[in-house]
Amino acid sequence: MNHGISVLFRTIPLAMAAFCFAYGAYIYTAGDDPARLTAGPVVFFLGSICMALYCTAATIIRQLTGTYNEASKYIFPAIGYSFALATLICGVFILTSGMTGWVVTGHVVCGLGLITVCVSTAATSSSRFIQIPRNSADASFSINPQGFTVGQSVTLIGIVSATALAAWIWCILLYVRGTLPAHIVAGSVMFGIACVCTALIALVASIARQIRGSYTLKEKSKWTGLALTMGALAFILGIVLLIVLRGRPINFVGFVLFGLALICWSISSKVILLAKIWHTDYPLANRIPIIPIVTALTCLFLAAFLFEAAGFAHKYFVPARVLAGFGAICFALYSIVSILESGASKK
């Protein structure tokens, strides 16, 4: 990877973060429509996920270009977790503020904070990424002493697993204890967020175990299947909600779940890549980055249709804006899978 390409791949998630922050702030301040009080903060805090993705990209690229140092090992995870903490704090503040739409906005922003925690953990687990191609070339399948210890590997996977579990519990509580239509919306979106967090378990586990050298051939289908299944679950629930809630003002949440499913499938592209190139040559590895490109375009095309639909049905105002932000997330994920392909595949 040359310097120009490394700068490009680091710029993409930063540019997507800038887009989310700017677009979210613009939506929030551009009028007094109550829908803006939901769409604005949600799009804005999607930028936190993009910042965590930037930390992941920078962590891997600096290792590939030989500029990774001891300070970088702590700075980039700290940046990611700082954005995660700030997002969670803002979500709690919205929940306690009583502002218009606080039920949906507050819970969703907190959910985005949970995703940011998982992505930041992916950045942390990538701190010894350079060991993956070395371990993949080792025909003995031995544990690499320069990789993670078993305790470090379990801790990284445990952080993401605990975060995903928190999202699932949060989702269940919203469904079971909620009494308002807003609780159905918030619970459904939290379901999709839990799916994204669970898909990130597969990514962190694949990275951490390949760095340690303990990743087995049987795990290829296990982690790939988990990520793909999470996307399928979110997509299916989206279809169910569109049908069951047809004619009701809250059925728009189905489109939000479609977007979260597309993010899961974007994440799966990285899991698939790591599985395909482990101890083997995969000639089509450089085609896998097409997956997040397709998901990003799908989000943007769907957002365009919803922008038009919002002209005669105001309920589509929020999902149209949010899907545009999801497209930015998918495009930022494109840079990550491209970096993985460049650094881990056999040329």
KOLDO-446421 format. One record per residue: residue in three letters; z, x, y of N, C-alpha, C in turn. Coordinates in steps of 0.001 Angstrom, whole numbers. Layout:
REM KOLDO-446421
 residuo    n.zz    n.xx    n.yy   ca.zz   ca.xx   ca.yy    c.zz    c.xx    c.yy
     ALA       Z       X       Y       Z       X       Y       Z       X       Y
...
//
This chain:
REM KOLDO-446421
 residuo    n.zz    n.xx    n.yy   ca.zz   ca.xx   ca.yy    c.zz    c.xx    c.yy
     MET       0     851   -1193       0       0       0       0     885    1241
     ASN   -1039     732    2094   -1092    1551    3302    -268     923    4422
     HIS    -145    1664    5529     738    1232    6614     270     -82    7229
     GLY   -1033    -228    7422   -1557   -1442    8048   -1258   -2697    7250
     ILE   -1475   -2615    5941   -1209   -3773    5080     286   -4072    5032
     SER    1105   -3016    5015    2555   -3233    4977    3034   -3948    6242
     VAL    2469   -3591    7371    2828   -4265    8630    2386   -5722    8596
     LEU    1184   -5972    8065     668   -7341    7977    1578   -8228    7137
     PHE    1963   -7735    5959    2775   -8543    5053    4193   -8762    5584
     ARG    4669   -7857    6440    5964   -8087    7071    5848   -9016    8273
     THR    4678   -9002    8887    4464   -9840   10068    4333  -11315    9698
     ILE    3743  -11604    8528    3497  -13001    8140    4785  -13830    8121
     PRO    5837  -13429    7387    7064  -14255    7415    7716  -14302    8786
     LEU    7608  -13217    9573    8160  -13245   10929    7403  -14243   11794
     ALA    6065  -14249   11657    5254  -15195   12424    5554  -16633   12023
     MET    5756  -16860   10725    6088  -18207   10258    7483  -18630   10751
     ALA    8415  -17679   10816    9744  -17983   11368    9629  -18349   12838
     ALA    8834  -17578   13588    8637  -17874   15006    8012  -19259   15188
     PHE    7057  -19593   14322    6430  -20918   14391    7466  -22022   14167
     CYS    8291  -21887   13131    9286  -22915   12819   10308  -23052   13945
     PHE   10797  -21931   14452   11783  -21990   15534   11187  -22645   16783
     ALA    9973  -22217   17149    9341  -22746   18355    8934  -24206   18194
     TYR    8315  -24527   17057    7849  -25892   16825    9029  -26854   16693
     GLY   10071  -26424   15977   11253  -27266   15834   11922  -27540   17173
     ALA   12048  -26503   18007   12644  -26687   19330   11780  -27597   20195
     TYR   10464  -27441   20081    9552  -28286   20861    9670  -29753   20451
     ILE    9707  -30015   19149    9843  -31392   18658   11137  -32008   19191
     TYR   12202  -31246   19145   13524  -31754   19534   13590  -32089   21021
     THR   12917  -31286   21848   13052  -31439   23305   11900  -32202   23955
     ALA   10868  -32556   23177    9660  -33135   23777    9770  -34622   24090
     GLY   10858  -35277   23701   10998  -36704   23974   12350  -37211   23527
     ASP   12565  -38504   23715   13851  -39097   23348   13770  -39982   22109
     ASP   12687  -39849   21349   12541  -40611   20104   13612  -40149   19110
     PRO   14379  -41063   18520   15419  -40660   17556   14877  -39848   16381
     ALA   13606  -40079   15996   13026  -39324   14887   12959  -37839   15204
     ARG   12872  -37514   16486   12814  -36109   16883   14145  -35402   16623
     LEU   15236  -36164   16638   16545  -35576   16386   16715  -35162   14927
     THR   15839  -35697   14058   15836  -35280   12655   14778  -34219   12402
     ALA   13546  -34500   12812   12439  -33574   12544   12644  -32225   13227
     GLY   13130  -32248   14471   13284  -31000   15220   14220  -30005   14553
     PRO   15488  -30384   14294   16403  -29432   13654   15955  -28989   12263
     VAL   15369  -29914   11481   14942  -29543   10128   13844  -28479   10189
     VAL   12823  -28710   11021   11746  -27723   11150   12305  -26418   11715
     PHE   13188  -26521   12694   13764  -25316   13310   14447  -24447   12265
     PHE   15273  -25047   11407   16046  -24248   10455   15239  -23842    9224
     LEU   14022  -24346    9088   13114  -23758    8093   12809  -22314    8462
     GLY   12946  -22005    9759   12753  -20633   10210   13765  -19677    9608
     SER   14964  -20168    9282   15970  -19314    8646   15496  -18849    7275
     ILE   14839  -19747    6540   14294  -19375    5227   13217  -18317    5402
     CYS   12378  -18481    6418   11331  -17488    6681   11937  -16130    7024
     MET   13038  -16119    7759   13694  -14852    8084   14236  -14183    6831
     ALA   14784  -14977    5909   15267  -14418    4640   14094  -13885    3825
     LEU   12947  -14558    3899   11749  -14060    3210   11265  -12759    3841
     TYR   11399  -12650    5161   11052  -11393    5817   11925  -10260    5291
     CYS   13217  -10534    5131   14130   -9506    4614   13711   -9067    3213
     THR   13261  -10022    2396   12777   -9691    1053   11537   -8812    1135
     ALA   10603   -9202    2010    9359   -8442    2164    9646   -7029    2647
     ALA   10503   -6903    3656   10805   -5586    4210   11521   -4705    3190
     THR   12403   -5299    2392   13138   -4537    1376   12178   -3914     366
     ILE   11205   -4698     -98   10268   -4194   -1106    9278   -3211    -495
     ILE    8725   -3560     672    7697   -2718    1284    8245   -1343    1643
     ARG    9455   -1279    2167   10018      18    2533   10199     920    1313
     GLN   10444     319     162   10521    1123   -1063    9143    1627   -1462
     LEU    8128     800   -1303    6773    1198   -1681    6211    2269    -754
     THR    6634    2254     514    6117    3219    1492    7037    4422    1664
     GLY    8167    4452     917    9070    5600     981    9919    5649    2225
     THR   10131    4512    2903   10932    4498    4131   12245    3746    3948
     TYR   12582    3416    2701   13814    2664    2428   14979    3642    2388
     ASN   16050    3330    3114   17212    4221    3149   18492    3443    2869
     GLU   19607    4138    2923   20887    3521    2588   21240    2397    3552
     ALA   20898    2577    4838   21204    1537    5829   20416     265    5542
     SER   19148     429    5136   18304    -732    4848   18869   -1571    3709
     LYS   19555    -915    2776   20120   -1602    1622   21129   -2668    2039
     TYR   21763   -2462    3194   22779   -3400    3673   22292   -4252    4844
     ILE   21399   -3690    5659   20956   -4404    6861   20179   -5666    6519
     PHE   19192   -5552    5610   18328   -6707    5340   19075   -7856    4643
     PRO   19890   -7586    3618   20684   -8697    3072   21619   -9312    4110
     ALA   22191   -8463    4975   23107   -8967    6009   22378   -9906    6966
     ILE   21156   -9567    7322   20365  -10435    8209   20126  -11785    7539
     GLY   19703  -11748    6271   19424  -12985    5552   20646  -13866    5418
     TYR   21775  -13287    5008   22995  -14073    4839   23534  -14564    6183
     SER   23295  -13815    7256   23728  -14258    8584   22985  -15526    8996
     PHE   21676  -15565    8753   20904  -16771    9061   21348  -17933    8165
     ALA   21672  -17636    6914   22154  -18684    6006   23463  -19268    6515
     LEU   24385  -18388    6913   25683  -18849    7413   25517  -19660    8692
     ALA   24666  -19179    9609   24440  -19897   10863   23853  -21281   10604
     THR   22939  -21370    9631   22329  -22658    9296   23358  -23619    8725
     LEU   24209  -23125    7825   25257  -23966    7247   26240  -24441    8317
     ILE   26615  -23564    9223   27549  -23938   10296   26935  -25011   11187
     CYS   25663  -24845   11533   24990  -25842   12367   24873  -27179   11630
     GLY   24616  -27123   10321   24543  -28348    9535   25867  -29092    9536
     VAL   26974  -28356    9371   28301  -28973    9402   28589  -29542   10787
     PHE   28159  -28807   11820   28365  -29305   13194   27631  -30627   13405
     ILE   26411  -30727   12906   25644  -31976   13041   26344  -33105   12286
     LEU   26869  -32797   11101   27553  -33812   10303   28788  -34362   11011
     THR   29438  -33541   11808   30667  -33962   12480   30430  -34425   13912
     SER   29177  -34308   14380   28891  -34625   15785   28702  -36113   16042
     GLY   28278  -36837   14997   28012  -38253   15190   26719  -38536   15932
     MET   25858  -37539   16078   24589  -37734   16784   23684  -38678   15998
     THR   22679  -39209   16672   21743  -40116   16026   21078  -39431   14833
     GLY   21103  -40110   13688   20490  -39548   12488   21277  -38432   11849
     TRP   22581  -38361   12141   23380  -37233   11665   23474  -37168   10146
     VAL   23401  -38305    9466   23554  -38306    8002   22440  -37499    7359
     VAL   21203  -37832    7695   20064  -37134    7109   19961  -35716    7647
     THR   19999  -35580    8964   19800  -34267    9586   20848  -33260    9141
     GLY   22124  -33657    9185   23192  -32729    8842   23139  -32267    7401
     HIS   22938  -33206    6478   22899  -32836    5064   21680  -31969    4749
     VAL   20536  -32311    5329   19322  -31533    5048   19437  -30119    5608
     VAL   19962  -29981    6827   20134  -28644    7415   21083  -27805    6557
     CYS   22162  -28424    6069   23057  -27694    5161   22299  -27270    3897
     GLY   21435  -28151    3391   20634  -27817    2212   19707  -26647    2464
     LEU   19128  -26594    3671   18268  -25458    4015   19085  -24167    4072
     GLY   20347  -24297    4471   21229  -23130    4439   21450  -22630    3023
     LEU   21555  -23562    2067   21714  -23175     665   20475  -22444     146
     ILE   19291  -22935     520   18058  -22239     120   18032  -20838     717
     THR   18455  -20712    1973   18464  -19401    2628   19402  -18437    1919
     VAL   20532  -18940    1421   21444  -18100     632   20721  -17561    -598
     CYS   19985  -18432   -1291   19277  -18016   -2513   18181  -16994   -2202
     VAL   17432  -17223   -1127   16366  -16278    -763   16972  -14941    -339
     SER   18093  -14977     371   18767  -13737     768   19249  -12964    -458
     THR   19657  -13696   -1483   20060  -13042   -2732   18852  -12408   -3418
     ALA   17688  -13056   -3291   16460  -12452   -3814   16163  -11138   -3091
     ALA   16424  -11104   -1781   16251   -9866   -1021   17221   -8797   -1509
     THR   18458   -9203   -1761   19464   -8251   -2263   19089   -7726   -3642
     SER   18604   -8613   -4501   18230   -8190   -5854   17012   -7282   -5853
     SER   16259   -7274   -4749   15057   -6429   -4658   15358   -5030   -4142
     SER   16638   -4713   -3942   17012   -3433   -3348   16651   -2231   -4228
     ARG   16377   -2471   -5521   15932   -1385   -6413   14621   -1778   -7089
     PHE   13795   -2465   -6328   12538   -2989   -6858   11653   -1901   -7461
     ILE   11743    -702   -6910   10876     393   -7343   11074     719   -8818
     GLN   12198     279   -9402   12453     545  -10814   11629    -362  -11734
     ILE   11117   -1478  -11224   10393   -2423  -12083    9145   -1805  -12707
     PRO    8230   -1200  -11938    7056    -597  -12592    7426     529  -13552
     ARG    8498    1250  -13265    8927    2329  -14165    9439    1743  -15475
     ASN   10245     699  -15402   10768      64  -16611    9656    -610  -17406
     SER    8691   -1175  -16698    7585   -1852  -17370    6738    -869  -18170
     ALA    6691     375  -17712    5903    1397  -18401    6668    2079  -19527
     ASP    7956    1770  -19658    8787    2390  -20687    8639    1613  -21993
     ALA    7948    2204  -22949    7687    1519  -24222    8938    1343  -25074
     SER   10032    2029  -24734   11248    1945  -25548   12104     720  -25200
     PHE   11781      47  -24106   12551   -1128  -23665   14040    -790  -23470
     SER   14330     419  -23012   15725     852  -22863   16273     446  -21486
     ILE   17591     385  -21392   18250      49  -20130   18117    1241  -19182
     ASN   17742     963  -17950   17560    2014  -16953   18895    2280  -16244
     PRO   19454    3475  -16363   20738    3765  -15711   20657    3729  -14190
     GLN   19432    3839  -13638   19263    3771  -12192   19102    2329  -11697
     GLY   19027    1393  -12625   18932     -11  -12255   20312    -616  -12047
     PHE   20374   -1939  -12056   21658   -2617  -11881   22526   -2475  -13134
     THR   23820   -2459  -12906   24738   -2561  -14043   24746   -4018  -14504
     VAL   25329   -4254  -15651   25378   -5627  -16158   26188   -6517  -15215
     GLY   27241   -5959  -14620   28055   -6728  -13677   27284   -7097  -12421
     GLN   26503   -6146  -11888   25721   -6412  -10691   24647   -7460  -10963
     SER   23990   -7342  -12101   22955   -8301  -12474   23526   -9709  -12613
     VAL   24651   -9808  -13313   25286  -11116  -13513   25758  -11698  -12186
     THR   26251  -10856  -11295   26727  -11327   -9992   25588  -11913   -9166
     LEU   24461  -11216   -9123   23315  -11702   -8356   22818  -13051   -8894
     ILE   22674  -13132  -10209   22228  -14381  -10819   23282  -15467  -10619
     GLY   24564  -15065  -10673   25643  -16023  -10503   25690  -16623   -9106
     ILE   25384  -15826   -8081   25381  -16340   -6705   24357  -17458   -6547
     VAL   23151  -17201   -7053   22096  -18212   -6934   22424  -19428   -7791
     SER   22942  -19198   -8979   23289  -20307   -9871   24382  -21184   -9259
     ALA   25396  -20556   -8660   26475  -21317   -8021   25948  -22108   -6827
     THR   25029  -21508   -6081   24440  -22207   -4934   23616  -23396   -5387
     ALA   22826  -23205   -6443   22035  -24315   -6982   22943  -25421   -7507
     LEU   24030  -25038   -8177   24976  -26033   -8693   25592  -26827   -7542
     ALA   25918  -26141   -6443   26470  -26826   -5271   25472  -27846   -4727
     ALA   24191  -27480   -4726   23152  -28404   -4236   23042  -29626   -5146
     TRP   23113  -29411   -6474   23044  -30541   -7410   24249  -31462   -7243
     ILE   25439  -30896   -7105   26640  -31703   -6917   26549  -32483   -5605
     TRP   26073  -31805   -4558   25893  -32439   -3245   24958  -33642   -3372
     CYS   23862  -33441   -4087   22880  -34507   -4303   23515  -35703   -5013
     ILE   24249  -35434   -6078   24887  -36510   -6859   25888  -37286   -6009
     LEU   26685  -36564   -5220   27669  -37223   -4373   27002  -38122   -3332
     LEU   25881  -37679   -2781   25171  -38508   -1806   24642  -39781   -2451
     TYR   24146  -39670   -3673   23639  -40840   -4386   24770  -41792   -4781
     VAL   25859  -41224   -5289   26928  -42041   -5858   27825  -42647   -4781
     ARG   28156  -41849   -3774   29131  -42291   -2780   28501  -42850   -1512
     GLY   27196  -42641   -1343   26527  -43134    -146   26346  -44642    -168
     THR   26453  -45247    1009   26311  -46708    1110   25178  -47116    2042
     LEU   24556  -46162    2696   23513  -46454    3664   22156  -45999    3139
     PRO   21061  -46599    3635   19727  -46092    3277   19568  -44614    3609
     ALA   20245  -44161    4672   20174  -42745    5049   20730  -41849    3957
     HIS   21702  -42354    3201   22253  -41564    2103   21220  -41398     983
     ILE   20391  -42417     776   19321  -42307    -228   18338  -41229     194
     VAL   17977  -41245    1485   17048  -40233    2004   17657  -38845    1868
     ALA   18896  -38675    2338   19551  -37366    2281   19741  -36901     839
     GLY   20128  -37823     -51   20313  -37468   -1455   19018  -37063   -2123
     SER   17932  -37758   -1789   16634  -37443   -2379   16134  -36078   -1918
     VAL   16293  -35808    -616   15885  -34490    -108   16761  -33399    -711
     MET   18057  -33675    -863   18945  -32683   -1472   18549  -32439   -2931
     PHE   18024  -33466   -3602   17508  -33278   -4962   16385  -32241   -4953
     GLY   15455  -32388   -4018   14365  -31419   -3921   14861  -30035   -3555
     ILE   15859  -29969   -2662   16442  -28676   -2284   17115  -28027   -3489
     ALA   17801  -28830   -4309   18426  -28303   -5522   17370  -27755   -6478
     CYS   16221  -28426   -6544   15130  -27928   -7386   14633  -26569   -6893
     VAL   14516  -26420   -5567   14079  -25136   -5001   15099  -24044   -5325
     CYS   16383  -24339   -5144   17428  -23356   -5451   17411  -22962   -6926
     THR   17170  -23944   -7801   17123  -23655   -9234   15908  -22796   -9576
     ALA   14764  -23079   -8918   13575  -22246   -9127   13847  -20805   -8694
     LEU   14671  -20638   -7657   14999  -19296   -7189   15914  -18552   -8161
     ILE   16632  -19303   -9028   17379  -18638  -10102   16408  -17850  -10977
     ALA   15282  -18482  -11307   14282  -17823  -12151   13754  -16558  -11488
     LEU   13542  -16603  -10168   13021  -15426   -9463   14055  -14309   -9438
     VAL   15281  -14627   -9047   16325  -13599   -8959   16622  -13011  -10337
     ALA   16677  -13870  -11352   16948  -13387  -12711   15832  -12460  -13185
     SER   14579  -12827  -12890   13448  -11992  -13311   13502  -10629  -12640
     ILE   13778  -10615  -11335   13837   -9353  -10602   15006   -8500  -11086
     ALA   16198   -9102  -11135   17396   -8339  -11489   17315   -7782  -12904
     ARG   16841   -8583  -13842   16797   -8141  -15236   15670   -7132  -15474
     GLN   14574   -7249  -14750   13522   -6238  -14879   13953   -4911  -14255
     ILE   14695   -4971  -13164   15218   -3745  -12558   16202   -3058  -13506
     ARG   17012   -3842  -14170   17968   -3279  -15137   17267   -2799  -16404
     GLY   16128   -3404  -16723   15421   -3055  -17945   15824   -3915  -19114
     SER   16563   -5000  -18864   17041   -5872  -19932   16193   -7134  -20097
     TYR   15130   -7240  -19310   14228   -8389  -19386   13438   -8309  -20694
     THR   13469   -9382  -21484   12787   -9372  -22777   11485  -10161  -22717
     LEU   10641   -9950  -23687    9368  -10662  -23730    9566  -12169  -23903
     LYS   10663  -12558  -24579   10938  -13982  -24777   11291  -14685  -23471
     GLU   11752  -13914  -22491   12156  -14502  -21220   10972  -14900  -20347
     LYS    9799  -14397  -20669    8636  -14700  -19839    8426  -16204  -19697
     SER    8406  -16902  -20812    8187  -18350  -20765    9425  -19090  -20265
     LYS   10604  -18536  -20521   11864  -19189  -20123   11948  -19351  -18618
     TRP   11806  -18271  -17869   11953  -18339  -16425   10747  -19004  -15766
     THR    9557  -18731  -16301    8368  -19396  -15757    8468  -20905  -15931
     GLY    8893  -21331  -17121    9035  -22750  -17398   10060  -23412  -16491
     LEU   11163  -22705  -16193   12198  -23262  -15325   11658  -23541  -13927
     ALA   10949  -22566  -13353   10412  -22735  -12002    9376  -23859  -11942
     LEU    8479  -23888  -12928    7453  -24928  -12950    8066  -26317  -13157
     THR    9082  -26394  -14003    9739  -27671  -14277   10419  -28225  -13034
     MET   11047  -27354  -12247   11710  -27813  -11027   10695  -28421  -10052
     GLY    9541  -27796   -9946    8500  -28364   -9103    8040  -29715   -9615
     ALA    7910  -29836  -10942    7478  -31093  -11547    8508  -32201  -11318
     LEU    9801  -31862  -11419   10858  -32860  -11208   10826  -33407   -9786
     ALA   10693  -32506   -8810   10638  -32948   -7415    9404  -33805   -7166
     PHE    8285  -33415   -7746    7036  -34165   -7559    7142  -35554   -8187
     ILE    7700  -35622   -9391    7830  -36916  -10082    8760  -37850   -9317
     LEU    9889  -37311   -8823   10797  -38157   -8051   10105  -38656   -6782
     GLY    9279  -37813   -6184    8544  -38243   -5001    7652  -39436   -5294
     ILE    6946  -39393   -6433    6089  -40514   -6827    6929  -41767   -7083
     VAL    8044  -41587   -7795    8929  -42719   -8108    9429  -43381   -6832
     LEU    9847  -42579   -5861   10378  -43135   -4615    9305  -43855   -3812
     LEU    8099  -43315   -3805    7007  -43996   -3094    6735  -45370   -3699
     ILE    6870  -45466   -5016    6607  -46742   -5698    7782  -47695   -5565
     VAL    8992  -47200   -5879   10179  -48063   -5867   10513  -48543   -4454
     LEU   10349  -47667   -3466   10706  -48013   -2092    9501  -48488   -1286
     ARG    8452  -48860   -1958    7230  -49282   -1268    7518  -50437    -307
     GLY    7048  -50276     909    7264  -51303    1925    8541  -51121    2714
     ARG    9438  -50225    2269   10692  -49984    2986   10534  -48798    3939
     PRO   11261  -48786    5035   11106  -47718    6030   11438  -46321    5513
     ILE   12181  -46231    4391   12631  -44912    3927   11753  -44338    2812
     ASN   10647  -45007    2468    9837  -44487    1366    9103  -43208    1734
     PHE    9124  -42841    3031    8487  -41598    3463    9084  -40377    2780
     VAL   10323  -40496    2270   10998  -39347    1657   10221  -38824     454
     GLY    9387  -39673    -150    8553  -39221   -1264    7644  -38076    -874
     PHE    7112  -38121     342    6223  -37046     805    6997  -35752    1044
     VAL    8245  -35878    1493    9077  -34681    1676    9311  -34007     324
     LEU    9525  -34822    -712    9719  -34256   -2053    8444  -33598   -2567
     PHE    7284  -34135   -2204    6029  -33470   -2570    6008  -32062   -1979
     GLY    6419  -31940    -715    6444  -30633     -75    7413  -29671    -738
     LEU    8586  -30162   -1116    9559  -29308   -1803    9059  -28903   -3188
     ALA    8307  -29799   -3848    7697  -29444   -5134    6690  -28315   -4945
     LEU    5925  -28370   -3871    4942  -27319   -3595    5632  -25987   -3322
     ILE    6795  -26020   -2682    7549  -24785   -2470    8026  -24219   -3807
     CYS    8488  -25097   -4704    8899  -24644   -6047    7743  -23960   -6760
     TRP    6560  -24544   -6672    5403  -23955   -7346    4968  -22654   -6666
     SER    5197  -22533   -5363    4930  -21261   -4692    5872  -20180   -5216
     ILE    7140  -20553   -5403    8114  -19611   -5967    7728  -19233   -7395
     SER    7227  -20210   -8140    6853  -19947   -9536    5758  -18890   -9631
     SER    4933  -18762   -8587    3860  -17758   -8628    4440  -16353   -8752
     LYS    5587  -16098   -8131    6225  -14788   -8235    6823  -14583   -9620
     VAL    7418  -15650  -10153    7990  -15572  -11496    6881  -15344  -12526
     ILE    5770  -16042  -12353    4622  -15876  -13250    4081  -14455  -13172
     LEU    3957  -13926  -11948    3437  -12570  -11776    4323  -11551  -12483
     LEU    5632  -11633  -12256    6545  -10681  -12891    6493  -10778  -14414
     ALA    6309  -11994  -14921    6223  -12180  -16373    4914  -11616  -16928
     LYS    3830  -11834  -16224    2509  -11442  -16728    2322   -9926  -16775
     ILE    2956   -9213  -15846    2713   -7767  -15780    3792   -6955  -16493
     TRP    4777   -7636  -17109    5857   -6907  -17777    5357   -6327  -19101
     HIS    5309   -5004  -19181    4889   -4260  -20369    3471   -4637  -20825
     THR    2617   -4958  -19892    1239   -5266  -20252     348   -5165  -19023
     ASP    -933   -5030  -19256   -1918   -5081  -18183   -2419   -6511  -18059
     TYR   -2444   -7021  -16835   -2929   -8375  -16594   -4010   -8302  -15518
     PRO   -5275   -8310  -15926   -6380   -8112  -14974   -6417   -9133  -13843
     LEU   -5883  -10320  -14068   -5955  -11372  -13055   -4705  -11422  -12169
     ALA   -3894  -10364  -12199   -2656  -10354  -11405   -2941  -10535   -9918
     ASN   -4053   -9951   -9443   -4351  -10069   -8019   -4890  -11442   -7625
     ARG   -5033  -12347   -8602   -5451  -13721   -8302   -4247  -14649   -8119
     ILE   -3084  -14238   -8610   -1892  -15093   -8541   -1483  -15422   -7105
     PRO   -1657  -14513   -6117   -1317  -14882   -4734   -2117  -16074   -4192
     ILE   -3153  -16488   -4893   -3897  -17676   -4454   -3018  -18923   -4548
     ILE   -2054  -18934   -5483   -1216  -20127   -5689    -484  -20543   -4413
     PRO     273  -19645   -3745     936  -20086   -2509     -33  -20407   -1374
     ILE   -1221  -19822   -1406   -2224  -20192    -406   -2633  -21651    -601
     VAL   -2862  -22028   -1858   -3247  -23413   -2170   -2123  -24377   -1801
     THR    -879  -24017   -2119     237  -24914   -1796     427  -25029    -283
     ALA     230  -23934     442     352  -23983    1905    -711  -24906    2500
     LEU   -1943  -24759    2033   -3017  -25615    2541   -2777  -27074    2173
     THR   -2243  -27313     972   -1947  -28689     557    -903  -29311    1482
     CYS     140  -28546    1826    1147  -29039    2767     520  -29383    4117
     LEU    -349  -28513    4608    -943  -28729    5925   -1917  -29904    5915
     PHE   -2714  -30039    4849   -3636  -31169    4762   -2872  -32489    4661
     LEU   -1805  -32484    3854    -994  -33693    3719    -318  -34032    5045
     ALA     134  -32991    5768     731  -33210    7089    -283  -33824    8047
     ALA   -1538  -33379    7967   -2565  -33923    8845   -2773  -35416    8603
     PHE   -2807  -35829    7335   -2946  -37257    7018   -1740  -38048    7522
     LEU    -547  -37475    7379     655  -38181    7814     741  -38265    9338
     PHE     201  -37263   10036     130  -37348   11490    -694  -38563   11912
     GLU   -1800  -38803   11208   -2626  -39965   11501   -1898  -41257   11130
     ALA   -1224  -41241    9962    -498  -42437    9511     630  -42800   10472
     ALA    1228  -41775   11109    2329  -42030   12036    1881  -42829   13251
     GLY     569  -42876   13487      51  -43635   14612     250  -45135   14459
     PHE     286  -45615   13214     488  -47045   12989    1749  -47349   12163
     ALA    2400  -46309   11622    3663  -46490   10897    4583  -45336   11289
     HIS    5524  -45604   12167    6344  -44546   12755    7199  -43806   11721
     LYS    7408  -44408   10561    8240  -43767    9540    7653  -42444    9060
     TYR    6355  -42212    9316    5723  -40973    8872    5850  -39845    9896
     PHE    6531  -40115   11009    6692  -39087   12052    7410  -37856   11496
     VAL    8544  -38091   10831    9354  -36972   10333    8651  -36179    9234
     PRO    8141  -36836    8156    7512  -36041    7094    6286  -35270    7553
     ALA    5555  -35792    8542    4384  -35065    9043    4800  -33726    9628
     ARG    5854  -33733   10431    6323  -32483   11053    6962  -31554   10030
     VAL    7762  -32131    9126    8454  -31318    8141    7463  -30642    7183
     LEU    6411  -31355    6787    5411  -30765    5888    4680  -29603    6549
     ALA    4503  -29665    7862    3911  -28524    8567    4815  -27301    8425
     GLY    6139  -27535    8522    7087  -26435    8314    7089  -25932    6887
     PHE    6944  -26845    5925    6855  -26430    4522    5620  -25566    4285
     GLY    4533  -25895    4985    3326  -25066    4871    3590  -23643    5333
     ALA    4408  -23504    6379    4770  -22168    6863    5581  -21417    5811
     ILE    6486  -22122    5128    7279  -21495    4065    6365  -20994    2950
     CYS    5435  -21833    2526    4517  -21448    1440    3669  -20246    1837
     PHE    3239  -20210    3104    2418  -19078    3547    3252  -17801    3604
     ALA    4525  -17930    4003    5412  -16765    3984    5618  -16277    2552
     LEU    5701  -17218    1607    5843  -16842     194    4592  -16127    -322
     TYR    3440  -16422     286    2206  -15717     -88    2363  -14214     140
     SER    3002  -13849    1257    3158  -12415    1534    4051  -11755     494
     ILE    5082  -12484      23    6000  -11913    -968    5291  -11667   -2296
     VAL    4541  -12656   -2777    3871  -12488   -4068    2790  -11412   -3968
     SER    2167  -11267   -2803    1170  -10205   -2619    1831   -8828   -2676
     ILE    3015   -8730   -2079    3760   -7472   -2124    4186   -7152   -3566
     LEU    4662   -8178   -4287    5047   -7973   -5682    3870   -7486   -6501
     GLU    2706   -8090   -6278    1511   -7709   -7040    1124   -6263   -6724
     SER    1239   -5897   -5455     870   -4531   -5049    1821   -3499   -5628
     GLY    3116   -3844   -5672    4107   -2854   -6074    4404   -2799   -7556
     ALA    4198   -3930   -8273    4637   -3973   -9668    3505   -3931  -10675
     SER    2306   -4316  -10278    1210   -4337  -11239     682   -2937  -11489
     LYS      39   -2781  -12632    -536   -1498  -13012   -1955   -1425  -12487
     LYS   -2251    -420  -11702   -3576    -270  -11119   -4442     608  -12012
//
